[in-house]
Amino acid sequence: MPALNKSYETFERPGIVVSYRVSNVRIFKGSMVAVNSAGWLVPMTHATASLKYVGVANDTIDNITGTAGGKSVSVTKSGSFCYPLATGTITQVDLGKEVFVTSDWEIQIVTTGLTNQYKVGTIVAIEQTSGLTGARIRIDNYSL
């Protein structure tokens, strides 16, 4: 195909927030979410195989009694978010380390005890979240 010889409309759409169709699950605002092997949005967990991390849910959505894909939720795919540690401790030397998902709202620095090792971000700060010591993680370049 030859090079362009006139303007071409690419229909740009900023990719920071994207809407995904939800599986037969309940997703809570602030939870880390992924698409499953069928392509539906589900809460992140290390216990489920073949997940692809997509970001953080912007709203709570309940589709437990609905059909898969019957509802959608917006997901933020860029930025930084605070999550508590499921195990272990965090110190200043952990800044810059990658973290793994334990559940849809917990992370850990080591892979011990994880069925599947899903990286979800890089530690950029140590912060208190919900009264628990946790980490602010940057998810850029980790979400699909």
Buried (B, 14 or more C-beta within 10 A) or exposed (E): EEEEEEEEEEEEEEEEEBEBBBBBBEBBEBBBBBBBEEEBBBBBBBEBEEBEBBBBBBEEBEBEEBEBBEBBBBBBBBBBBBBBBBEEEBEEEBBEBEBBBBBBBBBBBEEEEBEBEBBBBBBEBBBEBEEEEBBBBBBEEBBE
